[in-house]
Amino acid sequence: PQVKAFVTQDIPLYHNLEMKHLPGADPELVLLSLRYEELERIPLSDMSREEINQLVQELGFYRKETPDAPVPEEFQFAPAKPLPTLLPPQAPTTDGKTPPRWGKEERPDL
C-alpha cells in the first residue's frame, strides 16, 4: 500500500520520474543514464512512502508543487549530474608538488 500511494500520488509531482507497470514484478526504482543505460536498481517493496520520497529527492529528482507546475531551467535535466571534466594528468614539479589545476574560468581554451 505504501508503494502504491507513492506511485499514484507522488510520482506525478516528480520531474523526469516515470512509472512503468510490469505485472507480477516487485516494485523497484531503476536509474538510467542519459543514454537510457541501466545504472542501478533499488527495491522499493520494504520501504514506506516517506522513505521512497526521501530517497528520490536525495537522488536529485525535482519535486514540483503540482503536477503541471513549471520546472526551473536548472532542474530540466535533473537528476542528471554534469559529466566530470577530465583533465590530463599533471607531472609533479621539480619540488615534488603537483601544480594547481586550472578551472575553466582561468583557461579560455577549454
C-alpha positions as CSV (number, residue, x, y, z in Angstrom):
1,P,0.0,0.0,0.0
2,Q,2.9,2.4,0.7
3,V,4.5,1.9,-2.7
4,K,1.0,2.2,-4.4
5,A,0.4,5.5,-2.7
6,F,3.8,6.8,-3.9
7,V,3.1,5.7,-7.4
8,T,-0.4,7.2,-7.7
9,Q,0.1,10.3,-5.6
10,D,3.8,11.3,-5.6
11,I,5.3,10.2,-9.0
12,P,3.2,12.9,-10.9
13,L,5.0,15.5,-8.8
14,Y,8.5,14.5,-9.8
15,H,10.2,15.7,-12.9
16,N,11.9,13.0,-15.1
17,L,10.4,10.2,-13.0
18,E,8.3,7.7,-14.9
19,M,6.3,4.7,-13.8
20,K,6.3,1.5,-15.9
21,H,3.9,-1.2,-14.7
22,L,5.3,-4.7,-15.1
23,P,2.7,-7.3,-14.0
24,G,4.0,-9.6,-11.3
25,A,7.3,-7.7,-10.8
26,D,8.3,-6.4,-7.4
27,P,8.4,-2.6,-7.4
28,E,11.8,-1.1,-7.9
29,L,13.4,2.1,-8.9
30,V,15.5,1.7,-12.0
31,L,18.0,4.6,-12.5
32,L,19.0,5.2,-16.1
33,S,21.8,7.2,-17.7
34,L,21.1,9.9,-20.3
35,R,21.6,7.2,-22.9
36,Y,19.0,5.1,-21.1
37,E,21.6,2.6,-19.9
38,E,20.7,1.0,-16.6
39,L,22.8,2.3,-13.7
40,E,21.2,0.8,-10.6
41,R,18.0,-1.0,-9.4
42,I,16.7,-0.2,-5.9
43,P,13.9,-2.4,-4.5
44,L,11.0,-0.5,-3.0
45,S,8.8,-3.2,-1.5
46,D,10.0,-2.8,2.1
47,M,10.1,1.0,2.0
48,S,7.5,3.4,3.3
49,R,6.1,6.2,1.2
50,E,8.1,8.7,3.2
51,E,11.3,6.7,2.7
52,I,10.7,6.4,-1.1
53,N,10.1,10.2,-1.3
54,Q,13.3,10.9,0.7
55,L,15.3,8.5,-1.5
56,V,14.0,10.1,-4.7
57,Q,14.8,13.6,-3.5
58,E,18.3,12.5,-2.3
59,L,18.9,11.1,-5.8
60,G,18.3,14.6,-7.1
61,F,14.8,14.4,-8.6
62,Y,13.0,17.7,-8.6
63,R,9.6,17.7,-6.8
64,K,7.0,20.2,-8.2
65,E,4.2,21.7,-6.1
66,T,1.6,20.4,-8.6
67,P,1.9,18.0,-11.5
68,D,1.5,20.9,-14.0
69,A,3.9,23.3,-12.3
70,P,6.8,24.5,-14.4
71,V,10.3,23.1,-13.7
72,P,13.1,25.6,-13.2
73,E,15.7,25.6,-16.0
74,E,18.4,24.3,-13.7
75,F,16.4,21.2,-13.0
76,Q,15.3,20.4,-16.6
77,F,17.8,17.5,-16.8
78,A,17.7,16.6,-13.1
79,P,18.7,14.3,-11.6
80,A,21.4,14.0,-14.2
81,K,24.8,15.2,-12.9
82,P,27.1,17.2,-15.1
83,L,29.7,15.0,-16.7
84,P,33.0,15.3,-14.9
85,T,35.6,17.4,-16.8
86,L,38.5,15.1,-17.5
87,L,41.8,16.9,-17.0
88,P,45.1,15.5,-18.3
89,P,47.4,14.1,-15.6
90,Q,49.9,16.6,-14.4
91,A,53.5,15.7,-13.7
92,P,54.9,16.8,-10.3
93,T,57.2,19.9,-10.4
94,T,60.8,19.8,-9.5
95,D,60.0,20.3,-5.9
96,G,57.8,17.2,-5.9
97,K,54.5,19.1,-5.7
98,T,51.7,18.8,-8.3
99,P,51.0,22.1,-9.9
100,P,47.5,23.6,-9.3
101,R,44.7,22.6,-11.7
102,W,43.2,25.3,-13.8
103,G,39.4,26.0,-13.7
104,K,37.5,26.7,-16.9
105,E,37.3,30.4,-16.0
106,E,41.1,30.5,-15.9
107,R,41.6,28.5,-19.1
108,P,39.7,30.1,-22.0
109,D,41.0,27.4,-24.3
110,L,38.7,24.7,-22.6
